[in-house]
Amino acid sequence: MKSPVKGNSPVKGNKQVDALVNEGIAARELLVIDDQGNNLGLIKIHQALYEARTRELDLVVVSPDSKPVVAKIMDYSKFRYDQQRKQREMKKNQHVVEVKEIRLSPVIDTHDLETKSKQAIKFLEKGDKVKISLRFKGRMIVHSDQGVKVMEGFIQSLGDAIVVESPVKMEGRQLFATVAPKPTK
């Protein structure tokens, strides 16, 4: 079964692209730029298509909202390939910040606290944010001030290379705080 695409658009099935390439262009007159970057001026659509075909290239709308519509004569498949390659490169180079969680207890021992602190520092050095949570079990909730002291001491143990994004706060039976690495200049 053939694709229901009109014209000889280089990309099949994408209706938005079809509207901006070759016979899919709806404008009657276009401001056309050739493949060398020269301005051919305001010309009719059929003449612009003829120019593109004689050069064995495509007519592509680059500015559909302007008056008059601006189109460029180019190799559309090469243009799309370059755009996709640039997007892949940008995606590869971007760093996604994750939120890692460290769970504490109000009765945590000092050695366990040091171990968790070292783990949190590793997360922060990688550039991730750290969510610190402390859960009260059973009747421990009566001594919530002890939990706040543990959380504040833990945040102090992380050093000066952090920014406290959300200070210690109580939600239900848990204490939460979020820290992030200081932004580098």
Secondary structure as a PSIPRED ss2 file (coil, helix, strand):
# PSIPRED VFORMAT (PSIPRED V4.0)

   1 M C   1.000  0.000  0.000
   2 K C   1.000  0.000  0.000
   3 S C   1.000  0.000  0.000
   4 P C   1.000  0.000  0.000
   5 V C   1.000  0.000  0.000
   6 K C   1.000  0.000  0.000
   7 G C   1.000  0.000  0.000
   8 N C   1.000  0.000  0.000
   9 S C   1.000  0.000  0.000
  10 P C   1.000  0.000  0.000
  11 V C   1.000  0.000  0.000
  12 K C   1.000  0.000  0.000
  13 G C   1.000  0.000  0.000
  14 N C   1.000  0.000  0.000
  15 K H   0.000  1.000  0.000
  16 Q H   0.000  1.000  0.000
  17 V H   0.000  1.000  0.000
  18 D H   0.000  1.000  0.000
  19 A C   1.000  0.000  0.000
  20 L C   1.000  0.000  0.000
  21 V E   0.000  0.000  1.000
  22 N H   0.000  1.000  0.000
  23 E H   0.000  1.000  0.000
  24 G H   0.000  1.000  0.000
  25 I C   1.000  0.000  0.000
  26 A C   1.000  0.000  0.000
  27 A C   1.000  0.000  0.000
  28 R C   1.000  0.000  0.000
  29 E E   0.000  0.000  1.000
  30 L E   0.000  0.000  1.000
  31 L E   0.000  0.000  1.000
  32 V E   0.000  0.000  1.000
  33 I E   0.000  0.000  1.000
  34 D C   1.000  0.000  0.000
  35 D C   1.000  0.000  0.000
  36 Q C   1.000  0.000  0.000
  37 G C   1.000  0.000  0.000
  38 N C   1.000  0.000  0.000
  39 N E   0.000  0.000  1.000
  40 L E   0.000  0.000  1.000
  41 G E   0.000  0.000  1.000
  42 L E   0.000  0.000  1.000
  43 I E   0.000  0.000  1.000
  44 K E   0.000  0.000  1.000
  45 I H   0.000  1.000  0.000
  46 H H   0.000  1.000  0.000
  47 Q H   0.000  1.000  0.000
  48 A H   0.000  1.000  0.000
  49 L H   0.000  1.000  0.000
  50 Y H   0.000  1.000  0.000
  51 E H   0.000  1.000  0.000
  52 A H   0.000  1.000  0.000
  53 R H   0.000  1.000  0.000
  54 T H   0.000  1.000  0.000
  55 R C   1.000  0.000  0.000
  56 E C   1.000  0.000  0.000
  57 L C   1.000  0.000  0.000
  58 D E   0.000  0.000  1.000
  59 L E   0.000  0.000  1.000
  60 V E   0.000  0.000  1.000
  61 V E   0.000  0.000  1.000
  62 V E   0.000  0.000  1.000
  63 S E   0.000  0.000  1.000
  64 P C   1.000  0.000  0.000
  65 D C   1.000  0.000  0.000
  66 S C   1.000  0.000  0.000
  67 K C   1.000  0.000  0.000
  68 P C   1.000  0.000  0.000
  69 V E   0.000  0.000  1.000
  70 V E   0.000  0.000  1.000
  71 A E   0.000  0.000  1.000
  72 K E   0.000  0.000  1.000
  73 I E   0.000  0.000  1.000
  74 M E   0.000  0.000  1.000
  75 D C   1.000  0.000  0.000
  76 Y H   0.000  1.000  0.000
  77 S H   0.000  1.000  0.000
  78 K H   0.000  1.000  0.000
  79 F H   0.000  1.000  0.000
  80 R H   0.000  1.000  0.000
  81 Y H   0.000  1.000  0.000
  82 D H   0.000  1.000  0.000
  83 Q H   0.000  1.000  0.000
  84 Q H   0.000  1.000  0.000
  85 R H   0.000  1.000  0.000
  86 K H   0.000  1.000  0.000
  87 Q H   0.000  1.000  0.000
  88 R H   0.000  1.000  0.000
  89 E H   0.000  1.000  0.000
  90 M H   0.000  1.000  0.000
  91 K H   0.000  1.000  0.000
  92 K H   0.000  1.000  0.000
  93 N H   0.000  1.000  0.000
  94 Q C   1.000  0.000  0.000
  95 H C   1.000  0.000  0.000
  96 V C   1.000  0.000  0.000
  97 V C   1.000  0.000  0.000
  98 E C   1.000  0.000  0.000
  99 V E   0.000  0.000  1.000
 100 K E   0.000  0.000  1.000
 101 E E   0.000  0.000  1.000
 102 I E   0.000  0.000  1.000
 103 R E   0.000  0.000  1.000
 104 L E   0.000  0.000  1.000
 105 S C   1.000  0.000  0.000
 106 P C   1.000  0.000  0.000
 107 V C   1.000  0.000  0.000
 108 I C   1.000  0.000  0.000
 109 D C   1.000  0.000  0.000
 110 T H   0.000  1.000  0.000
 111 H H   0.000  1.000  0.000
 112 D H   0.000  1.000  0.000
 113 L H   0.000  1.000  0.000
 114 E H   0.000  1.000  0.000
 115 T H   0.000  1.000  0.000
 116 K H   0.000  1.000  0.000
 117 S H   0.000  1.000  0.000
 118 K H   0.000  1.000  0.000
 119 Q H   0.000  1.000  0.000
 120 A H   0.000  1.000  0.000
 121 I H   0.000  1.000  0.000
 122 K H   0.000  1.000  0.000
 123 F H   0.000  1.000  0.000
 124 L H   0.000  1.000  0.000
 125 E H   0.000  1.000  0.000
 126 K C   1.000  0.000  0.000
 127 G C   1.000  0.000  0.000
 128 D C   1.000  0.000  0.000
 129 K E   0.000  0.000  1.000
 130 V E   0.000  0.000  1.000
 131 K E   0.000  0.000  1.000
 132 I E   0.000  0.000  1.000
 133 S E   0.000  0.000  1.000
 134 L E   0.000  0.000  1.000
 135 R E   0.000  0.000  1.000
 136 F C   1.000  0.000  0.000
 137 K C   1.000  0.000  0.000
 138 G H   0.000  1.000  0.000
 139 R H   0.000  1.000  0.000
 140 M H   0.000  1.000  0.000
 141 I H   0.000  1.000  0.000
 142 V H   0.000  1.000  0.000
 143 H H   0.000  1.000  0.000
 144 S H   0.000  1.000  0.000
 145 D H   0.000  1.000  0.000
 146 Q H   0.000  1.000  0.000
 147 G H   0.000  1.000  0.000
 148 V H   0.000  1.000  0.000
 149 K H   0.000  1.000  0.000
 150 V H   0.000  1.000  0.000
 151 M H   0.000  1.000  0.000
 152 E H   0.000  1.000  0.000
 153 G H   0.000  1.000  0.000
 154 F H   0.000  1.000  0.000
 155 I H   0.000  1.000  0.000
 156 Q H   0.000  1.000  0.000
 157 S H   0.000  1.000  0.000
 158 L C   1.000  0.000  0.000
 159 G C   1.000  0.000  0.000
 160 D C   1.000  0.000  0.000
 161 A C   1.000  0.000  0.000
 162 I E   0.000  0.000  1.000
 163 V E   0.000  0.000  1.000
 164 V E   0.000  0.000  1.000
 165 E E   0.000  0.000  1.000
 166 S E   0.000  0.000  1.000
 167 P E   0.000  0.000  1.000
 168 V E   0.000  0.000  1.000
 169 K E   0.000  0.000  1.000
 170 M E   0.000  0.000  1.000
 171 E E   0.000  0.000  1.000
 172 G C   1.000  0.000  0.000
 173 R C   1.000  0.000  0.000
 174 Q E   0.000  0.000  1.000
 175 L E   0.000  0.000  1.000
 176 F E   0.000  0.000  1.000
 177 A E   0.000  0.000  1.000
 178 T E   0.000  0.000  1.000
 179 V E   0.000  0.000  1.000
 180 A E   0.000  0.000  1.000
 181 P E   0.000  0.000  1.000
 182 K C   1.000  0.000  0.000
 183 P C   1.000  0.000  0.000
 184 T C   1.000  0.000  0.000
 185 K C   1.000  0.000  0.000
